[in-house]
Amino acid sequence: MAVTAGALEDRARLGIVMMLGAWFLFALVDTGAKWVVVAGIPAIQVAFFRYAGHFAISIAVIARGGADLSRFATPYFWPLALRSALLISATCLNFYVLKVLPLTVTSAIMFSSPVIVSLLSWPLLGERIGPWRSLAVGLGFAGVLVVIRPFGADFHWAMLLVLYNATALALYSILTRRLAGTVATETMQFYMGLLGTVALLPFALWSWQSPETLRDWLVLISLGVFGWGGHQLLTAAHRYAASGTLMPYTYSFLLYLTVLSYLVFDHVPDLLTMVGAAIIIASGLIIWQRESR
């Protein structure tokens, strides 16, 4: 029995390490995207590179067992298309707002996504929320208001786009929960890359701006690699540890972005941004604790 418990503990630790690695890769994606959009590359072109790289790797992974077209077929195309559209639209807008907003502000607002998931779970999944979750939802939106400061001089209209991104990610998470166990991870990855590449290609060509340096080219290419790798680690982590165990470690993303924002862009978040982020994180942890019970 002791050996079994130790093995389970080792698996949980591996899942946590994978979770931390996944969010580090996602932080690299956001940092790289901000780097190239600030350098003058259109956000839609940056998003195209993100999904084109993802698509190329997904094809290679699925084709390892043979390039038969039946391996790419699925009866769940439309739910997968909606799931992909939500994430693709959020990615495009996120890359756009990164040009005008600090990484720490966008990530703090994005962490309201678990709060929105909890709020939407009742009408979409039939999961009623009790008084504690209701309190957490209210607390989360209070934290968002602290970060956004809608009536202050620091308010920027692009923050409203980040709220859309958080809502889109919440709906994306709910759809993923619906499809998990029914659609293979490789299939979800493939259609995400396919639809993102096809949908964004015409807009990327229309607004094409060639990177001026080799470093900018490498950053653009890395976006798809890091994005695909992050999603793979995120999925694998849930095979080794329960969602309730992994959830608190998603907030490492904010820590990563704070450090990267300082190292790459010499930006230090102000006090109210950190206070708002702390409130949002507290609300998410309350929801996690109630779900664990």
Secondary structure, DSSP 8 states (H G I E B T S, - for coil): -HHHHHHHHHHHHHHHHHHHHHHHHHHHHHHHHHHHHHTT--HHHHHHHHHHHHHHHHHHHHGGG---GGGG--TTHHHHHHHHHHHHHHHHHHHHHTTTS-HHHHHHHHTTHHHHHHHHHHHHH-----HHHHHHHHHHHHHHHHHH-TTSTT--THHHHHHHHHHHHHHHHHHHHHHTTTS-HHHHHHHHHHHHHHHHHHHHHHT----SSHHHHHHHHHHHHHHHHHHHHHHHHHHHS-HHHHGGGGGHHHHHHHHHHHHHH-----HHHHHHHHHHHHHHHHHHHHHH-
